Amino acid sequence: MDSRGIDQVLSELRATAQAAGGKSASAPTETADGVSFNDALQNALADVSAAQQDAQKMAQSFSSGDPNVNLQDVMVNLQKANLSFQQMTQVRNRLVSAYQDIMNMQV
């Protein structure tokens, strides 16, 4: 997945928020625990990707006849990967909506 578009949107959102608050755009935005929003989003994307890859590997193992993999575990992992992907899609949709709202604001 290409995250350059997300990075660009995040940098524009930071610059807009900091300009509205009177701060310079050079300081990274961090939460109370010291993790930036960009890092949290990158980690979430990596987790979703890892869940999908694990589910796919397990499904391939089951379809190749591995006796250590049962159908219930395969189905549960596939559903977990599907739910995490749907959740990330909703987060992306909310970010795009927030970006569009901010860009449509008159300053």
All heavy atoms as an XYZ file, in Angstrom:
795
protein
N       0.839     -1.174      0.000
C       0.000      0.000      0.000
C       0.884      1.237      0.000
O       1.842      1.324      0.740
C      -0.912     -0.044      1.221
C      -1.759      1.187      1.379
S      -2.900      1.028      2.721
C      -4.364      1.466      1.872
N       0.534      2.180     -0.823
C       1.306      3.413     -0.953
C       0.835      4.419      0.083
O      -0.332      4.794      0.107
C       1.127      3.974     -2.364
C       2.019      5.158     -2.619
O       2.991      5.341     -1.863
O       1.749      5.893     -3.573
N       1.721      4.842      0.965
C       1.332      5.756      2.042
C       1.779      7.185      1.772
O       1.639      8.038      2.637
C       1.906      5.270      3.369
O       3.314      5.316      3.320
N       2.277      7.468      0.591
C       2.717      8.835      0.291
C       1.545      9.802      0.291
O       1.671     10.926      0.760
C       3.443      8.893     -1.049
C       4.848      8.295     -0.975
C       5.492      8.340     -2.314
N       4.967      7.164     -3.012
C       5.046      6.950     -4.297
N       5.600      7.818     -5.075
N       4.557      5.866     -4.843
N       0.402      9.379     -0.223
C      -0.782     10.231     -0.229
C      -1.249     10.544      1.177
O      -1.628     11.677      1.484
N      -1.209      9.547      2.050
C      -1.595      9.745      3.441
C      -0.614     10.691      4.114
O      -1.018     11.594      4.859
C      -1.663      8.402      4.181
C      -2.815      7.567      3.631
C      -1.829      8.602      5.674
C      -2.872      6.159      4.149
N       0.673     10.512      3.859
C       1.677     11.401      4.442
C       1.463     12.837      3.990
O       1.602     13.771      4.782
C       3.093     10.951      4.059
C       3.486      9.652      4.731
O       2.898      9.321      5.784
O       4.382      8.974      4.198
N       1.118     13.018      2.726
C       0.881     14.367      2.214
C      -0.339     14.990      2.883
O      -0.305     16.153      3.288
C       0.682     14.330      0.700
C       0.438     15.699      0.097
C       0.171     15.630     -1.397
O       0.087     14.562     -1.965
N       0.047     16.777     -2.011
N      -1.417     14.223      3.016
C      -2.626     14.730      3.663
C      -2.328     15.086      5.113
O      -2.739     16.147      5.601
C      -3.768     13.689      3.576
C      -4.940     14.089      4.448
C      -4.224     13.516      2.144
N      -1.591     14.205      5.796
C      -1.258     14.472      7.192
C      -0.406     15.725      7.345
O      -0.625     16.531      8.251
C      -0.529     13.274      7.802
C      -1.382     12.050      8.056
C      -0.514     10.897      8.522
C      -2.454     12.346      9.062
N       0.565     15.911      6.458
C       1.418     17.099      6.564
C       0.616     18.367      6.286
O       0.825     19.393      6.943
C       2.618     16.993      5.623
O       2.192     16.993      4.280
N      -0.325     18.294      5.334
C      -1.164     19.459      5.071
C      -2.092     19.756      6.243
O      -2.300     20.923      6.599
C      -1.970     19.247      3.796
C      -1.124     19.286      2.542
C      -1.918     18.993      1.284
O      -3.164     18.973      1.343
O      -1.282     18.794      0.236
N      -2.639     18.698      6.853
C      -3.492     18.899      8.024
C      -2.709     19.498      9.181
O      -3.189     20.394      9.878
C      -4.123     17.569      8.454
C      -5.243     17.032      7.578
C      -5.649     15.643      8.035
C      -6.437     17.957      7.600
N      -1.490     19.012      9.398
C      -0.645     19.565     10.456
C      -0.344     21.033     10.208
O      -0.416     21.865     11.118
C       0.666     18.792     10.547
C       0.572     17.522     11.297
C       1.974     16.961     11.565
N       1.858     15.540     11.768
C       2.305     14.617     10.948
N       2.933     14.955      9.848
N       2.151     13.351     11.217
N       0.032     21.358      8.976
C       0.375     22.735      8.644
C      -0.825     23.653      8.839
O      -0.693     24.758      9.379
C       0.884     22.821      7.208
N      -2.000     23.186      8.429
C      -3.215     23.989      8.589
C      -3.552     24.180     10.061
O      -3.878     25.287     10.498
C      -4.395     23.322      7.863
O      -4.045     23.131      6.496
C      -5.643     24.172      7.951
N      -3.469     23.097     10.836
C      -3.791     23.183     12.263
C      -2.801     24.074     13.002
O      -3.181     24.868     13.858
C      -3.810     21.784     12.879
N      -1.538     23.966     12.660
C      -0.533     24.761     13.342
C      -0.595     26.218     12.917
O      -0.340     27.110     13.717
C       0.849     24.163     13.116
C       1.003     22.835     13.842
C       2.284     22.110     13.486
O       2.961     22.477     12.538
N       2.606     21.071     14.248
N      -0.945     26.455     11.658
C      -1.099     27.834     11.204
C      -2.288     28.478     11.908
O      -2.242     29.658     12.283
C      -1.278     27.888      9.696
N      -3.351     27.726     12.120
C      -4.518     28.258     12.814
C      -4.210     28.510     14.282
O      -4.746     29.434     14.888
C      -5.689     27.295     12.683
N      -3.321     27.701     14.855
C      -2.958     27.871     16.255
C      -1.797     28.823     16.462
O      -1.405     29.092     17.596
N      -1.208     29.318     15.391
C      -0.099     30.259     15.508
C       1.239     29.601     15.753
O       2.188     30.246     16.168
N       1.358     28.307     15.489
C       2.613     27.593     15.693
C       3.303     27.401     14.350
O       2.696     27.477     13.295
C       2.364     26.219     16.312
C       1.725     26.269     17.671
C       1.485     24.872     18.167
C       0.771     24.870     19.509
N       0.469     23.524     19.960
N       4.596     27.091     14.392
C       5.312     26.791     13.147
C       5.019     25.363     12.736
O       4.729     24.514     13.558
C       6.813     26.985     13.333
O       7.322     26.004     14.204
N       5.109     25.071     11.458
C       4.765     23.745     10.927
C       5.919     22.757     11.023
O       5.817     21.646     10.553
C       4.329     23.872      9.475
N       7.020     23.117     11.629
C       8.177     22.226     11.654
C       8.107     21.180     12.757
O       8.716     20.133     12.647
C       9.455     23.043     11.819
O       9.426     23.731     13.051
N       7.379     21.434     13.838
C       7.325     20.497     14.960
C       6.315     19.398     14.659
O       5.202     19.675     14.238
C       6.926     21.220     16.246
N       6.684     18.110     14.872
C       5.743     17.024     14.621
C       4.638     17.021     15.670
O       4.855     17.365     16.822
C       6.601     15.763     14.712
C       7.770     16.141     15.534
C       7.991     17.606     15.290
N       3.442     16.606     15.257
C       2.312     16.520     16.164
C       2.403     15.207     16.911
O       2.490     14.148     16.306
C       0.994     16.584     15.375
O       0.997     17.762     14.595
C      -0.197     16.589     16.296
N       2.377     15.274     18.232
C       2.461     14.067     19.040
C       1.313     14.032     20.029
O       0.805     15.063     20.444
C       3.794     14.008     19.794
C       4.981     13.833     18.883
C       6.280     13.633     19.638
O       6.253     13.685     20.871
O       7.292     13.418     18.994
N       0.915     12.823     20.404
C      -0.117     12.655     21.406
C       0.516     12.727     22.784
O       1.720     12.913     22.928
C      -0.816     11.293     21.212
O       0.158     10.253     21.338
C      -1.489     11.216     19.851
N      -0.298     12.549     23.825
C       0.186     12.655     25.195
C       1.253     11.605     25.513
O       2.143     11.852     26.318
C      -0.977     12.518     26.172
N       1.184     10.443     24.879
C       2.172      9.399     25.161
C       3.402      9.488     24.268
O       4.267      8.625     24.322
C       1.541      8.011     25.091
C       0.960      7.693     23.726
O       0.964      8.565     22.846
O       0.492      6.555     23.550
N       3.517     10.515     23.424
C       4.716     10.743     22.636
C       4.730     10.078     21.275
O       5.739     10.090     20.605
N       3.625      9.470     20.854
C       3.554      8.814     19.551
C       2.837      9.760     18.589
O       1.761     10.252     18.884
C       2.787      7.478     19.651
C       2.676      6.819     18.291
C       3.470      6.551     20.629
N       3.457      9.993     17.443
C       2.814     10.883     16.480
C       1.661     10.165     15.787
O       1.617      8.935     15.713
C       3.829     11.373     15.444
O       4.195     10.326     14.583
N       0.731     10.941     15.272
C      -0.417     10.382     14.572
C       0.034      9.605     13.342
O      -0.513      8.545     13.036
C      -1.377     11.504     14.176
C      -2.598     11.019     13.459
C      -3.608     10.386     14.153
C      -2.723     11.195     12.104
C      -4.741      9.928     13.500
C      -3.845     10.740     11.435
C      -4.859     10.113     12.135
N       1.028     10.126     12.658
C       1.560      9.456     11.472
C       2.108      8.074     11.837
O       1.836      7.087     11.142
C       2.638     10.315     10.824
C       3.132      9.737      9.522
O       2.406      9.055      8.820
N       4.377     10.007      9.197
N       2.864      7.987     12.925
C       3.410      6.698     13.348
C       2.304      5.723     13.736
O       2.372      4.537     13.407
C       4.375      6.881     14.519
C       5.656      7.597     14.123
O       5.964      7.621     12.898
O       6.326      8.147     15.010
N       1.290      6.229     14.424
C       0.177      5.367     14.828
C      -0.562      4.841     13.600
O      -0.936      3.661     13.548
C      -0.780      6.130     15.734
N      -0.745      5.699     12.606
C      -1.424      5.275     11.388
C      -0.580      4.274     10.609
O      -1.103      3.272     10.102
C      -1.743      6.497     10.525
C      -2.698      6.290      9.369
C      -4.041      5.773      9.870
C      -2.885      7.584      8.619
N       0.724      4.515     10.529
C       1.624      3.578      9.844
C       1.611      2.212     10.538
O       1.579      1.170      9.874
C       3.054      4.133      9.826
C       3.218      5.379      9.012
C       3.428      5.086      7.542
O       3.690      3.967      7.150
N       3.308      6.112      6.724
N       1.627      2.210     11.872
C       1.588      0.951     12.620
C       0.279      0.216     12.395
O       0.264     -1.014     12.281
C       1.814      1.205     14.108
C       3.221      1.637     14.414
O       4.143      1.407     13.639
N       3.408      2.294     15.544
N      -0.821      0.954     12.352
C      -2.119      0.326     12.110
C      -2.166     -0.296     10.717
O      -2.678     -1.410     10.546
C      -3.230      1.356     12.273
N      -1.631      0.402      9.728
C      -1.582     -0.159      8.373
C      -0.727     -1.420      8.325
O      -1.078     -2.399      7.659
C      -1.035      0.877      7.391
C      -1.963      2.024      7.028
C      -1.209      3.085      6.232
C      -3.148      1.513      6.252
N       0.385     -1.404      9.032
C       1.258     -2.584      9.074
C       0.554     -3.757      9.759
O       0.683     -4.910      9.312
C       2.560     -2.250      9.787
N      -0.202     -3.479     10.823
C      -0.931     -4.540     11.518
C      -2.004     -5.156     10.623
O      -2.182     -6.378     10.608
C      -1.571     -4.004     12.801
C      -0.554     -3.655     13.863
O       0.615     -4.099     13.753
O      -0.916     -2.932     14.817
N      -2.721     -4.321      9.885
C      -3.747     -4.826      8.973
C      -3.108     -5.690      7.890
O      -3.595     -6.777      7.567
C      -4.550     -3.661      8.358
C      -5.431     -4.143      7.218
C      -5.390     -2.982      9.422
N      -2.004     -5.220      7.343
C      -1.309     -5.982      6.313
C      -0.817     -7.318      6.851
O      -0.955     -8.356      6.192
C      -0.138     -5.169      5.763
O       0.570     -5.894      4.800
N      -0.262     -7.310      8.055
C       0.227     -8.554      8.657
C      -0.921     -9.521      8.918
O      -0.775    -10.738      8.688
C       0.964     -8.249      9.956
N      -2.064     -9.027      9.375
C      -3.217     -9.893      9.629
C      -3.702    -10.530      8.335
O      -4.034    -11.726      8.303
C      -4.345     -9.096     10.286
N      -3.714     -9.759      7.256
C      -4.147    -10.307      5.967
C      -3.166    -11.353      5.456
O      -3.565    -12.396      4.932
C      -4.322     -9.186      4.949
C      -5.537     -8.340      5.222
C      -5.699     -7.229      4.199
O      -4.723     -6.753      3.630
N      -6.930     -6.828      3.980
N      -1.880    -11.092      5.601
C      -0.882    -12.049      5.137
C      -0.926    -13.340      5.949
O      -0.816    -14.439      5.386
C       0.504    -11.420      5.183
C       0.704    -10.349      4.140
C       2.033     -9.633      4.281
O       2.814     -9.906      5.188
N       2.295     -8.698      3.371
N      -1.096    -13.219      7.275
C      -1.182    -14.414      8.118
C      -2.404    -15.255      7.765
O      -2.321    -16.487      7.695
C      -1.228    -14.025      9.597
C       0.096    -13.476     10.098
O       1.129    -13.683      9.421
O       0.094    -12.827     11.168
N      -3.535    -14.588      7.554
C      -4.762    -15.313      7.194
C      -4.606    -16.005      5.847
O      -5.043    -17.153      5.673
C      -5.950    -14.358      7.169
N      -3.958    -15.333      4.909
C      -3.760    -15.931      3.586
C      -2.828    -17.140      3.674
O      -3.081    -18.175      3.048
C      -3.195    -14.897      2.626
C      -3.078    -15.396      1.209
C      -2.573    -14.325      0.258
O      -2.057    -13.303      0.674
N      -2.707    -14.571     -1.026
N      -1.760    -17.033      4.467
C      -0.844    -18.164      4.628
C      -1.543    -19.349      5.280
O      -1.339    -20.499      4.884
C       0.367    -17.747      5.464
C       1.345    -16.881      4.726
C       2.498    -16.469      5.628
C       3.412    -15.478      4.937
N       4.472    -14.985      5.833
N      -2.384    -19.055      6.281
C      -3.093    -20.129      6.955
C      -4.088    -20.793      5.997
O      -4.221    -22.029      5.991
C      -3.819    -19.609      8.195
C      -4.482    -20.694      9.010
S      -5.208    -20.074     10.522
C      -3.800    -20.281     11.606
N      -4.762    -19.997      5.180
C      -5.708    -20.558      4.213
C      -4.971    -21.417      3.184
O      -5.464    -22.491      2.788
C      -6.480    -19.437      3.522
N      -3.796    -20.976      2.761
C      -3.015    -21.769      1.804
C      -2.543    -23.074      2.437
O      -2.533    -24.115      1.785
C      -1.839    -20.954      1.288
C      -2.236    -19.859      0.326
C      -1.060    -18.976     -0.066
O       0.011    -19.025      0.527
N      -1.277    -18.138     -1.092
N      -2.159    -23.008      3.708
C      -1.731    -24.227      4.406
C      -2.884    -25.216      4.512
O      -2.712    -26.417      4.308
C      -1.217    -23.887      5.801
O      -0.052    -23.131      5.735
N      -4.069    -24.693      4.836
C      -5.232    -25.577      4.944
C      -5.582    -26.196      3.597
O      -5.862    -27.394      3.503
C      -6.436    -24.812      5.495
C      -7.675    -25.648      5.587
C      -7.836    -26.554      6.614
C      -8.672    -25.533      4.635
C      -8.970    -27.342      6.696
C      -9.815    -26.308      4.703
C      -9.966    -27.221      5.741
N      -5.548    -25.384      2.540
C      -5.924    -25.900      1.221
C      -4.894    -26.886      0.666
O      -5.225    -27.727     -0.164
C      -6.140    -24.749      0.237
O      -4.937    -24.056      0.015
N      -3.645    -26.796      1.164
C      -2.631    -27.749      0.713
C      -2.659    -29.038      1.529
O      -1.913    -29.970      1.247
C      -1.239    -27.119      0.770
O      -0.877    -26.870      2.112
N      -3.535    -29.098      2.552
C      -3.709    -30.340      3.296
C      -2.881    -30.448      4.558
O      -2.673    -31.558      5.052
N      -2.415    -29.349      5.112
C      -1.644    -29.380      6.354
C      -2.541    -29.874      7.491
O      -3.572    -29.265      7.783
C      -1.116    -27.981      6.666
C      -0.158    -27.943      7.846
O       0.041    -28.997      8.503
O       0.394    -26.866      8.108
N      -2.177    -30.966      8.149
C      -3.040    -31.507      9.211
C      -3.047    -30.665     10.488
O      -3.913    -30.844     11.343
C      -2.448    -32.893      9.476
C      -1.026    -32.779      9.056
C      -1.004    -31.799      7.920
N      -2.111    -29.746     10.651
C      -2.042    -28.913     11.849
C      -2.933    -27.677     11.779
O      -3.035    -26.936     12.745
C      -0.601    -28.464     12.100
C       0.311    -29.631     12.385
O      -0.107    -30.633     12.972
N       1.555    -29.531     11.946
N      -3.569    -27.447     10.629
C      -4.420    -26.277     10.444
C      -5.853    -26.759     10.257
O      -6.136    -27.555      9.375
C      -3.964    -25.464      9.206
C      -4.846    -24.259      9.010
C      -2.513    -25.050      9.343
N      -6.768    -26.260     11.117
C      -8.164    -26.674     10.955
C      -8.992    -25.526     10.367
O      -8.594    -24.366     10.387
C      -8.764    -27.183     12.270
C      -8.745    -26.149     13.362
O      -8.711    -24.952     13.088
N      -8.785    -26.604     14.602
N     -10.137    -25.881      9.855
C     -10.990    -24.943      9.134
C     -11.484    -23.809     10.033
O     -11.564    -22.649      9.593
C     -12.186    -25.681      8.520
C     -13.169    -24.840      7.719
C     -12.459    -24.167      6.547
C     -14.327    -25.687      7.236
N     -11.769    -24.111     11.283
C     -12.281    -23.078     12.192
C     -11.263    -21.964     12.387
O     -11.614    -20.775     12.350
C     -12.651    -23.682     13.559
C     -13.813    -24.633     13.518
C     -13.417    -26.053     13.143
O     -12.238    -26.348     12.919
N     -14.391    -26.939     13.046
N     -10.014    -22.322     12.581
C      -8.968    -21.310     12.763
C      -8.774    -20.478     11.495
O      -8.567    -19.264     11.561
C      -7.638    -21.964     13.150
C      -7.668    -22.553     14.546
O      -8.532    -22.133     15.348
O      -6.832    -23.426     14.827
N      -8.860    -21.139     10.349
C      -8.720    -20.432      9.077
C      -9.840    -19.409      8.931
O      -9.602    -18.238      8.603
C      -8.727    -21.420      7.891
C      -8.788    -20.672      6.571
C      -7.506    -22.316      7.937
N     -11.069    -19.825      9.191
C     -12.215    -18.924      9.035
C     -12.153    -17.768     10.029
O     -12.462    -16.627      9.679
C     -13.528    -19.690      9.194
C     -13.756    -20.725      8.103
S     -13.647    -20.056      6.425
C     -15.052    -19.001      6.387
N     -11.756    -18.040     11.262
C     -11.654    -16.975     12.256
C     -10.587    -15.960     11.844
O     -10.804    -14.750     11.905
C     -11.355    -17.563     13.658
C     -10.941    -16.478     14.633
C     -12.569    -18.308     14.188
N      -9.438    -16.442     11.386
C      -8.375    -15.526     10.972
C      -8.758    -14.726      9.729
O      -8.417    -13.546      9.617
C      -7.072    -16.283     10.725
C      -6.337    -16.576     12.006
O      -6.615    -15.980     13.040
N      -5.407    -17.502     11.961
N      -9.468    -15.349      8.807
C      -9.932    -14.619      7.625
C     -10.929    -13.527      8.012
O     -10.888    -12.419      7.479
C     -10.552    -15.578      6.607
C      -9.574    -16.458      5.833
C     -10.317    -17.505      5.018
C      -8.692    -15.609      4.935
N     -11.808    -13.831      8.960
C     -12.777    -12.821      9.406
C     -12.089    -11.688     10.170
O     -12.462    -10.515     10.017
C     -13.863    -13.455     10.281
C     -14.868    -14.255      9.490
C     -15.610    -13.399      8.480
O     -16.025    -12.284      8.771
N     -15.753    -13.924      7.274
N     -11.094    -12.019     10.985
C     -10.340    -10.976     11.687
C      -9.643    -10.049     10.699
O      -9.654     -8.824     10.862
C      -9.304    -11.601     12.623
C      -9.864    -12.172     13.890
C      -8.735    -12.747     14.740
C      -9.237    -13.390     15.993
N      -8.132    -13.951     16.791
N      -9.037    -10.638      9.683
C      -8.356     -9.827      8.674
C      -9.354     -8.962      7.915
O      -9.087     -7.787      7.636
C      -7.586    -10.727      7.707
N     -10.507     -9.519      7.605
C     -11.540     -8.765      6.899
C     -12.044     -7.603      7.751
O     -12.190     -6.481      7.262
C     -12.694     -9.696      6.518
C     -13.726     -9.004      5.674
O     -13.439     -8.067      4.948
N     -14.963     -9.469      5.764
N     -12.294     -7.847      9.021
C     -12.772     -6.784      9.910
C     -11.729     -5.686     10.099
O     -12.069     -4.497     10.106
C     -13.176     -7.358     11.268
C     -14.484     -8.120     11.292
C     -14.690     -8.773     12.654
C     -15.644     -7.220     10.947
N     -10.471     -6.068     10.227
C      -9.432     -5.051     10.395
C      -9.288     -4.218      9.126
O      -9.070     -3.005      9.188
C      -8.098     -5.683     10.790
O      -7.609     -6.511      9.767
N      -9.454     -4.844      7.962
C      -9.397     -4.098      6.703
C     -10.586     -3.144      6.591
O     -10.425     -1.986      6.190
C      -9.372     -5.060      5.514
C      -9.322     -4.354      4.192
C      -8.155     -3.752      3.762
C     -10.441     -4.287      3.386
C      -8.103     -3.089      2.545
C     -10.399     -3.627      2.177
C      -9.227     -3.028      1.756
N     -11.774     -3.610      6.955
C     -12.949     -2.740      6.922
C     -12.796     -1.561      7.875
O     -13.182     -0.434      7.553
C     -14.205     -3.528      7.264
C     -14.635     -4.487      6.183
C     -15.834     -5.315      6.591
O     -16.383     -5.158      7.676
N     -16.265     -6.205      5.709
N     -12.237     -1.820      9.043
C     -12.014     -0.742     10.006
C     -11.030      0.280      9.451
O     -11.251      1.485      9.559
C     -11.489     -1.316     11.321
C     -11.242     -0.270     12.362
C     -10.646     -0.851     13.632
O     -10.184     -1.982     13.664
N     -10.651     -0.064     14.689
N      -9.953     -0.175      8.844
C      -8.972      0.746      8.273
C      -9.583      1.533      7.119
O      -9.281      2.717      6.939
C      -7.730     -0.019      7.815
C      -6.598      0.875      7.365
S      -6.097      2.144      8.566
C      -5.486      1.145      9.888
N     -10.455      0.900      6.355
C     -11.135      1.598      5.274
C     -12.013      2.712      5.827
O     -12.051      3.823      5.280
C     -11.982      0.615      4.441
O     -11.131     -0.406      3.934
C     -12.673      1.315      3.292
N     -12.695      2.450      6.924
C     -13.530      3.486      7.544
C     -12.687      4.624      8.097
O     -13.072      5.796      8.003
C     -14.405      2.883      8.645
C     -15.488      1.974      8.121
C     -16.447      2.694      7.191
O     -16.832      3.829      7.426
N     -16.816      2.028      6.115
N     -11.536      4.309      8.666
C     -10.630      5.356      9.158
C     -10.167      6.219      7.989
O     -10.151      7.452      8.073
C      -9.424      4.738      9.903
C      -8.345      5.767     10.175
C      -9.886      4.103     11.208
N      -9.808      5.565      6.888
C      -9.395      6.322      5.703
C     -10.518      7.222      5.205
O     -10.302      8.392      4.882
C      -8.980      5.360      4.591
C      -8.429      6.104      3.382
C      -8.816      5.611      2.042
N     -10.182      5.197      1.919
C     -10.619      4.436      0.953
N      -9.788      3.967      0.058
N     -11.885      4.099      0.878
N     -11.743      6.686      5.159
C     -12.875      7.488      4.710
C     -13.105      8.691      5.613
O     -13.392      9.792      5.137
C     -14.142      6.626      4.644
C     -14.081      5.594      3.552
O     -13.256      5.669      2.647
N     -14.952      4.600      3.635
N     -12.950      8.510      6.911
C     -13.119      9.624      7.850
C     -12.014     10.658      7.680
O     -12.262     11.855      7.765
C     -13.128      9.115      9.295
C     -14.277      8.199      9.627
C     -15.572      8.980      9.754
N     -16.691      8.104      9.925
C     -17.418      8.023     11.025
N     -17.137      8.794     12.049
N     -18.421      7.180     11.089
N     -10.796     10.199      7.442
C      -9.697     11.138      7.213
C      -9.913     11.955      5.947
O      -9.687     13.167      5.936
C      -8.364     10.391      7.126
C      -7.738      9.951      8.425
C      -6.528      9.077      8.156
C      -7.343     11.146      9.260
N     -10.355     11.293      4.897
C     -10.618     12.006      3.646
C     -11.747     13.005      3.832
O     -11.672     14.152      3.371
C     -10.941     11.003      2.508
C     -11.478     11.709      1.276
C      -9.706     10.198      2.162
N     -12.788     12.607      4.553
C     -13.905     13.507      4.817
C     -13.453     14.716      5.644
O     -13.835     15.853      5.346
C     -15.017     12.751      5.546
O     -16.054     13.611      5.901
N     -12.635     14.465      6.660
C     -12.126     15.573      7.483
C     -11.238     16.496      6.658
O     -11.320     17.726      6.783
C     -11.351     15.016      8.676
N     -10.413     15.918      5.805
C      -9.550     16.725      4.936
C     -10.388     17.593      4.014
O     -10.113     18.785      3.843
C      -8.623     15.814      4.131
C      -7.788     16.545      3.118
C      -6.687     17.294      3.513
C      -8.103     16.499      1.768
C      -5.916     17.973      2.581
C      -7.340     17.173      0.833
C      -6.254     17.910      1.250
O      -5.503     18.582      0.326
N     -11.429     17.013      3.425
C     -12.284     17.783      2.526
C     -13.015     18.889      3.281
O     -13.163     19.999      2.764
C     -13.284     16.857      1.826
C     -12.633     15.956      0.816
C     -13.575     14.921      0.243
O     -14.657     14.670      0.792
N     -13.163     14.296     -0.857
N     -13.450     18.601      4.496
C     -14.117     19.635      5.306
C     -13.172     20.781      5.608
O     -13.550     21.954      5.537
C     -14.648     19.042      6.618
C     -15.832     18.121      6.404
O     -16.442     18.169      5.311
O     -16.150     17.356      7.337
N     -11.940     20.442      5.937
C     -10.951     21.487      6.258
C     -10.628     22.297      5.016
O     -10.516     23.529      5.063
C      -9.683     20.858      6.858
C      -9.980     20.340      8.255
C      -8.537     21.876      6.895
C      -8.867     19.530      8.863
N     -10.485     21.646      3.873
C     -10.165     22.372      2.631
C     -11.320     23.253      2.176
O     -11.106     24.267      1.504
C      -9.797     21.387      1.522
C      -8.457     20.724      1.736
S      -7.141     21.947      1.704
C      -6.443     21.759      3.316
N     -12.557     22.911      2.545
C     -13.707     23.714      2.154
C     -13.984     24.863      3.126
O     -14.851     25.701      2.838
C     -14.952     22.837      2.024
C     -14.877     21.926      0.821
O     -14.230     22.252     -0.172
N     -15.512     20.774      0.913
N     -13.279     24.914      4.238
C     -13.458     25.997      5.194
C     -12.884     27.290      4.629
O     -11.838     27.291      3.997
C     -12.746     25.694      6.523
C     -13.397     24.693      7.352
S     -12.445     24.522      8.876
C     -13.285     23.170      9.620
N     -13.588     28.364      4.888
C     -13.072     29.654      4.477
C     -12.360     30.273      5.655
O     -12.869     30.324      6.764
C     -14.194     30.548      3.989
C     -14.810     30.038      2.708
C     -15.813     31.017      2.133
O     -15.989     32.105      2.654
N     -16.447     30.616      1.048
N     -11.144     30.743      5.398
C     -10.330     31.302      6.469
C     -10.468     32.802      6.508
O     -10.610     33.497      5.605
C      -8.851     30.917      6.265
C      -8.000     31.482      7.377
C      -8.722     29.424      6.212
